[in-house]
Structures are given as structure tokens and as C-alpha cells.
Amino acid sequence: MKINSIIITLACVSFAMGCGQSDKINASSDRSLYRSVSGVERTLAEKEQVEFQVSFWSLKQYAKSEIEFREMVHRKTAPEIIELGKRNFATQYESGNPDFTKYASWDAMIGELVEERKQSELRPKKSDPRDNDNLIHNM
């Protein structure tokens, strides 16, 4: 009986610890990394979502290696990733990287990207004629 209560206690503690990490990135594997990123993104407002995505992918692009990138983002929250992204922006801006110097500031870059996203959502969707072969009603 004592062993059962110990096992149940350990299971509950493990479950509680696992649930408490849902707002953090788990970079222990490719699958867990991208699943946790998707989960974190769903909880963010539109502007924060763009900031998070820009930060995440720019950190990945400018990391020296995959290992460095994983260590950088592992167990970080969205605000922590965004802060790292802002620092990366400042570093890239100061080094004269044209991908970053075309924006006056981090906020200007995010504002422009949010606006681009809105505009792309308003554009009419073009269908590819090759997709017509895949329609169910054509069968």
C-alpha cells in the first residue's frame, strides 16, 4: 500500500511539473521544439505572435549551430524569446546587416510586418488550376 501511494504521488508531481512548462519552449528534440512553439504561439495576441515568430526564426538563422540555437531557446517563455530577438535585432542593426538596417527600429519592423500580414490576408486567394484535379466532386 505504501508503494502505491508513493507511485501515485510521484505521478501527480510529474504531471504537475509537466503542465507547468506549457508556456516554455522544449528544445530537447525537433518534434518537441516545434510542438511547443506552436503551443506558445496560440496563446499570443497578433502583435506578440509576430514578434515571437520574427525573434524565433532570426535567432535560428543567426545562431552559429543548431546546438547553440536549441540551448538558447530551451525552457524560455515567449517574452524571453522576444527579448532575445530584440537583442539580436540590435546586434544585427549595429553590424550593418541590410535585412535589419532597412527598419528604423524593432517596433518599426514589427509594425511593418504586422501590416504586411494584414494585407496578405485581405488579398484574394488565387487558385492553382492543378488543384481542380483534386476536388472530390470531380470524381
N, C-alpha and C positions, 0 to 999 in steps of 0.2 A: 504493500500500500504506500509506503514511504517513497519507493522508487517511482511509482506512478505520479505522485504529487510533484516530485522533482522534475520529471519529464514534462508534465503539464505546465509547470512554472517556467521552465526553460523555453518551451514552445511559445508561451504567451509573451515572454520577454523578447524572444527573437522576432516574433510577429510585430510587436510594438516598435522595435528598433527599425525594422524594415519599412513600416508605414511612415515613420518619422522622417525618412530620407526622400520622400516623393518630390520634394521641391529642389533636390540636388541632382547634379549630373553624376551618373555612374559610368565611368570610363574604363571599367575593368575588361570589357570586350566590345567589339564593334556593335554587336546586337544590343547590348545594354546601353551603350553610349547613345545610339540613335533613338532607341525607345525612350530613354529618359529625357532626351532633348525634346522629342515630340510631346511628352507629358508636360514638361515645363512650359513649352510654347503655348499649349492650350489654355494655360491659366493667366496669360498675359493680355493686357489691352493692346490695341493695334500698334500704337507708337512704341511701346515696350517690346512688342514682338519683333518689330523691325530692328530696333536697337540690339536685341538679343541675337537675332539671325546675323546681322552685319558683324557683330562682335565675334560670335562663334566662328563664322567662316573666315573672317580676316585673321583671327588667331590661328586657325588651322593652316591658312595659306602662308603665313609668315613664321610659323614655328620651324625650328631647324630640323625636327624629325617628328615622326608620328608619336614616339615615346614622350618627347618633350611636350607635345600638344596634349596628350592624354593626362600627363601629370599636371599640366597647367589647369585643365578644366575639371578634373576628378574631384567630386564632392563639393563643387561650387554651386551656388544658387544663381538665379538669373541676374539679380543685381550685382553679384560679384563678377559674373561673366561680362556684363555691360561695362563695369568699371575697368576690367582688363582691356576691353575693346577700346574704351576711351583713351587709355594709356597707349595702346598700340597705335591709335589714330595720331596722337601727339608725336610719338616717335617717328612714324612714317611721314608725317607732315613736316617735321623738323629736318628729316633727311632728304626732303625734296621729292618724295615719291609722287609722280604726277597723278596717280589714282586718288591721292588724298589732297594734294595742293589745289585741285580744282574746286574744292569747297573751302569756304571761309572759316568754318568751324565744324565741330562734331554735330552740333544742333542743326546747322545749315545742311549738312549731308543727310542727316536723318529726315529732316523736313522734306527735302527733295525726293528722297527715296519713298517716303510715305505718299507723297503726291503722285509719283510715278506709279505706285501700286494702285492708287485710286483710279488713275487714268486708264491703266490697263484693264481694270475690272469693268470700266464703262465702255470700252471698245467692243463692237460686235464681234462675236466669235466666228471665225472663218472655218468652214468645214472642209475637210480634205475629201475629194471625190473617191479616194480609195476606201474610205470608211463606209461608203454605201454598200460595198460587198459584205460588210459585217452586220448589217441590220437584220434583225430577226424576221421582220415582215417580208423580207425578200426571199425567204426560204420556202 
